[in-house]
Amino acid sequence: MSDDLRLRAIGAPGDSDPEVSLEPAEAETHDMHRSDLDALKDGAAMLTQAGNRVAALAVMWSAVAIAPTDLGAHRRLAAMLANAGDIDGAANEYARYIEFMLPIGDVGRATMELAYGSKVLGGHAALHEAAEKIVNAVRALVPGDLALSAPTLPMPRLLPKAPFRFCIHDDGDRHWMQLEGGTMDLVPTSVRVLDRNDEVVETRKFIPIAPGQRGHAKIIEGEPTGVAWVVLGINDEVVAALDAGKPSPYRVEAKVGEEWISTVLVDTGCRIGRRSRIAVS
């Protein structure tokens, strides 16, 4: 039997769980558990209506603590965090729920919740990490000996994503995005912007950042120091999407070696009124 702490924490089925047969004592405990959970949800709703969002969030944290797989409690907490402007907290809540689904074998629910969270929040590092865990869980469904017996069907190679910080500068009728990033393992040489039809809009070469040289973009704690920089022209549509915290309508790819790979773009807030967000192209 698994010693996974997430399995130990699951004391009752969630909103999406099938009916199970319980012994009388277990049924009584389950009813009390469900009653406590419903009381917490109702209490959070009343606190929200009264304008006490901090207390409402604390109550919902208690709800997901006693019922970590309850879909309703999880969704409500994630929505409250997002509405309060805590995008990182909301993304981490989606990732937490997904991680609870995987050890109980509910890969389908984990995948559905990843899609739902991505639709609500857009690209976020926590959701990308959750996606990788789902991929690993799916691969684990295939026995190793079966995989070895089918050499003509190799596993797809997952390309890494190059990280970049960016600033946006307004030049009257044109906006400029300055990218700084890459890593010692992913040294970019060129960058390109693609529209919705995957047509290349612009291609530019990166300029190396010498060791110890300070770039223009603000360093974000925990992020690696960049190794290259470039400036790209972007239109009002891209700026509007970034201002709204939505994925850009255009994709940015970096050339590393001989391959074009996706990028993770982190807004440094280098513009008045901008909040730090994460977008993936």
C-alpha positions in Angstrom: 0.0 0.0 0.0 1.3 3.5 -0.9 2.5 5.8 1.9 1.8 8.8 -0.2 0.7 11.6 2.1 -1.9 12.7 -0.4 -3.6 9.3 -0.2 -3.7 9.5 3.5 -5.2 13.0 3.4 -8.2 11.8 1.3 -10.9 11.1 3.8 -14.0 11.2 1.6 -15.0 11.2 -2.0 -15.0 14.6 -3.8 -17.9 16.1 -5.8 -16.8 14.1 -8.9 -16.2 10.8 -7.2 -18.5 7.8 -7.8 -20.7 6.4 -5.1 -19.0 3.9 -2.8 -20.5 1.4 -0.3 -19.6 2.3 3.3 -20.1 0.4 6.6 -22.5 2.1 9.1 -19.7 3.6 11.2 -17.9 4.8 8.1 -21.1 6.2 6.6 -21.7 8.2 9.8 -18.1 9.6 9.7 -18.5 10.4 6.1 -21.8 12.3 6.7 -20.1 14.3 9.5 -17.2 15.1 7.2 -19.5 16.2 4.4 -21.6 18.3 6.8 -18.4 20.1 8.1 -17.3 20.7 4.5 -20.7 22.2 3.5 -20.7 24.4 6.6 -17.3 25.8 5.6 -18.4 26.5 2.1 -21.5 28.3 3.3 -19.5 30.2 5.8 -17.0 31.3 3.1 -19.9 32.5 0.9 -21.4 34.6 3.8 -18.0 36.2 4.6 -17.5 37.0 0.9 -21.0 38.6 0.7 -20.1 40.6 3.8 -16.9 41.9 2.1 -14.5 40.0 4.4 -12.5 38.2 1.6 -9.5 37.5 3.8 -11.5 35.5 6.3 -13.4 33.8 3.4 -10.1 32.6 1.9 -9.0 31.3 5.3 -12.2 29.3 5.6 -11.8 27.9 2.1 -8.2 26.9 2.9 -9.7 24.9 5.8 -12.2 23.3 3.4 -9.6 22.0 1.0 -7.5 20.8 3.9 -10.2 18.5 5.2 -11.3 17.5 1.7 -8.4 17.9 -0.7 -10.1 16.1 -3.6 -13.5 17.9 -3.3 -14.0 19.6 -6.7 -16.4 22.2 -5.5 -14.1 23.4 -2.7 -11.1 23.4 -4.9 -12.7 25.4 -7.7 -14.2 27.9 -5.3 -10.8 28.5 -3.7 -9.0 28.9 -7.0 -11.6 31.3 -8.2 -11.4 33.4 -5.0 -7.6 33.6 -5.3 -7.8 34.6 -9.0 -10.5 37.3 -8.3 -8.3 38.7 -5.5 -5.4 39.1 -8.0 -3.4 36.2 -6.7 -2.8 34.4 -10.0 0.2 32.5 -8.7 -1.9 31.2 -5.8 -4.8 30.2 -8.1 -2.4 28.3 -10.4 -0.8 26.6 -7.4 -4.2 25.5 -6.3 -5.0 23.9 -9.7 -1.6 22.2 -9.5 -2.3 20.9 -6.0 -5.6 19.4 -7.0 -4.0 17.7 -10.0 -1.2 16.2 -7.9 -3.9 14.7 -5.6 -5.6 13.1 -8.6 -2.6 11.3 -10.0 -1.7 9.0 -7.1 -5.3 7.7 -7.0 -5.1 6.9 -10.7 -7.6 9.6 -11.9 -5.5 10.8 -14.8 -8.6 11.8 -16.7 -9.8 14.2 -14.0 -6.2 15.6 -13.7 -6.1 16.3 -17.4 -9.6 17.9 -17.4 -8.6 20.1 -14.5 -5.4 21.2 -16.2 -7.4 22.2 -19.3 -9.9 24.1 -17.1 -7.1 25.9 -15.2 -5.3 26.8 -18.4 -8.5 28.2 -19.9 -9.1 30.3 -16.8 -5.6 31.5 -16.1 -3.7 31.1 -19.4 -0.1 30.0 -19.3 1.6 29.6 -15.9 4.7 27.8 -14.7 2.8 25.9 -12.1 0.4 24.5 -14.7 3.3 23.6 -17.0 4.9 21.6 -14.2 1.5 19.9 -13.5 1.3 19.0 -17.2 4.7 17.3 -17.1 3.6 15.2 -14.1 0.5 14.2 -16.1 2.7 13.2 -19.0 4.8 11.0 -16.7 1.7 9.4 -15.2 0.4 8.6 -18.7 3.7 7.0 -19.7 3.7 4.9 -16.5 0.5 3.3 -17.7 2.5 1.5 -20.4 4.5 -1.5 -19.1 8.2 -1.2 -19.6 8.6 -4.5 -21.4 5.8 -3.6 -23.8 7.5 -0.3 -24.7 10.8 -2.2 -25.3 9.0 -4.6 -27.6 7.9 -1.8 -30.0 11.1 -0.1 -31.2 9.3 1.3 -34.2 7.2 3.5 -32.0 9.6 5.7 -30.1 8.4 8.0 -27.3 8.1 11.6 -28.5 10.9 13.9 -27.4 9.8 16.8 -25.3 11.7 19.9 -26.2 12.6 22.3 -23.4 11.3 25.9 -23.2 13.7 28.8 -23.1 13.0 31.3 -20.3 13.0 35.0 -21.0 12.2 38.2 -19.0 10.7 41.1 -21.0 10.1 44.8 -20.8 7.7 46.8 -23.0 8.5 50.3 -24.2 6.0 52.6 -25.9 7.4 54.5 -28.9 4.3 56.4 -29.9 2.7 54.4 -32.7 4.9 51.3 -32.0 5.7 49.1 -29.1 9.0 47.4 -28.4 9.6 44.2 -26.4 13.0 43.7 -25.0 13.8 40.1 -24.2 16.6 38.9 -22.0 17.2 35.3 -21.0 18.2 31.9 -22.2 20.5 29.8 -20.0 23.9 28.3 -20.2 22.3 25.1 -21.4 19.9 26.8 -23.8 21.8 29.6 -25.5 19.6 31.2 -28.1 21.0 32.6 -31.4 17.9 33.9 -33.0 14.3 34.7 -32.2 11.2 34.8 -34.4 7.5 35.9 -34.0 4.8 33.8 -35.5 1.1 34.9 -36.1 -2.0 32.8 -35.7 -1.4 31.1 -39.0 2.2 30.2 -38.0 3.5 32.7 -40.5 6.8 34.3 -39.5 6.2 38.0 -38.8 9.8 38.9 -37.7 13.1 37.3 -37.2 16.1 38.8 -35.3 19.5 37.6 -34.0 20.2 37.7 -30.2 23.1 39.7 -28.8 25.2 37.9 -26.2 25.3 39.1 -22.6 28.8 38.9 -21.3 29.4 37.2 -17.9 28.8 39.8 -15.2 27.2 42.2 -17.6 24.0 43.7 -16.2 21.0 43.7 -18.6 18.2 46.1 -18.8 15.3 43.8 -17.7 14.8 43.6 -13.9 16.2 40.4 -12.4 13.4 38.3 -10.9 14.3 36.4 -7.7 14.8 32.7 -8.4 15.1 33.2 -12.2 18.5 32.4 -13.9 20.7 35.2 -15.2 20.2 35.7 -19.0 22.8 35.0 -21.6 21.4 37.0 -24.5 19.1 39.8 -25.4 17.1 41.2 -28.3 14.5 43.8 -29.1 11.3 43.0 -31.1 8.6 45.2 -32.5 5.1 44.3 -31.3 1.6 45.7 -32.1 -1.2 47.0 -29.9 -3.0 43.6 -30.0 -0.1 41.9 -28.3 0.2 44.7 -25.7 -3.5 44.5 -24.9 -3.4 40.8 -24.4 -0.4 41.1 -22.0 -2.1 43.9 -20.1 -5.1 41.7 -19.6 -3.0 38.8 -18.4 -3.9 36.7 -21.4 -1.7 34.6 -23.8 -0.3 36.7 -26.6 -2.0 36.1 -30.0 1.5 35.8 -31.5 4.1 33.1 -30.5 7.7 33.8 -29.8 10.2 31.0 -30.5 14.0 30.9 -29.9 16.5 29.1 -32.0 18.8 26.9 -29.9 21.3 24.9 -31.9 19.5 23.9 -35.0 16.0 23.8 -33.5 13.3 26.4 -32.9 11.8 25.9 -29.4 9.0 27.5 -27.4 9.7 30.2 -24.9 8.4 31.1 -21.4 8.0 34.9 -21.2 8.0 36.6 -17.8 6.8 40.1 -17.5 9.2 42.1 -15.3 6.6 44.9 -14.8 8.9 47.3 -16.6 6.0 49.6 -17.5 3.6 51.7 -15.5 0.5 49.8 -14.4 1.9 46.4 -15.4 1.8 43.4 -13.1 4.2 40.5 -13.3 2.6 37.6 -15.2 3.8 34.5 -17.0 2.9 33.7 -20.6 3.9 30.8 -22.7 4.3 30.8 -26.4 
